[in-house]
């Protein structure tokens, strides 16, 4: 199986380095780039066509939500997993409505990120266990 190409998008370099560290030990993944803004993410997706984007929601310039919509326009085959500090079901719903395939809270990234990537790679959706949908009137997807 060919490694999954991954673009990491977060405005904090320490977070990007941590994510890349988690991914570097996984032979089925190939980090092809990392950027710090939504605009850079869209540009890189357009040129690299990665299989997967790990995308923060709170970014300078355009948000991760807005970037996801643009990413879907320039590369409809690219999968998107949001990595966020937000754990509200409403934010998850917005993330999926913008084109997301998965949602991992940053608090749970160490334990859940690889599971999320594998689930999305297999065509499934993934949401961190921390998200409490019983507090909502409807699930995000």
MOVENNOR-V403081 format. One line per field, one symbol per residue. ss: DSSP state (H for helix, E for strand, C for the rest). burial: I if it has 9 or more other ideal C-beta (glycine too) atoms within 8 Angstrom, else O. A space follows every 50 residues. Layout:
# MOVENNOR-V403081
ss=???
burial=???
This chain:
# MOVENNOR-V403081
ss=CCCEEEEEECCCHHHHHHHHHHHHCCCCEEEEEEECEHHHHHHHHHHHCC CEEEEECCCECCCHHHHHHHHHHHCCCCEEEEEECCCCHHHHHHHHHCCC CEEEEHHHHHHHHHHHHHHHHCCCCEECCCCCHHHCCCCCC
burial=OOOIIIIIIIOOOOIIOIIIOIIOOOOOIOIOIIIIIIIIIIOIIIOIII IIIIIIIIIOOIIIIIIIIIIIOOIOOIIIIIIIOOIOIOIIIIIIOIII IIIIIIOIIOOIIOIIIOIIIOOOIIIIOOIOOOOIOOOIO
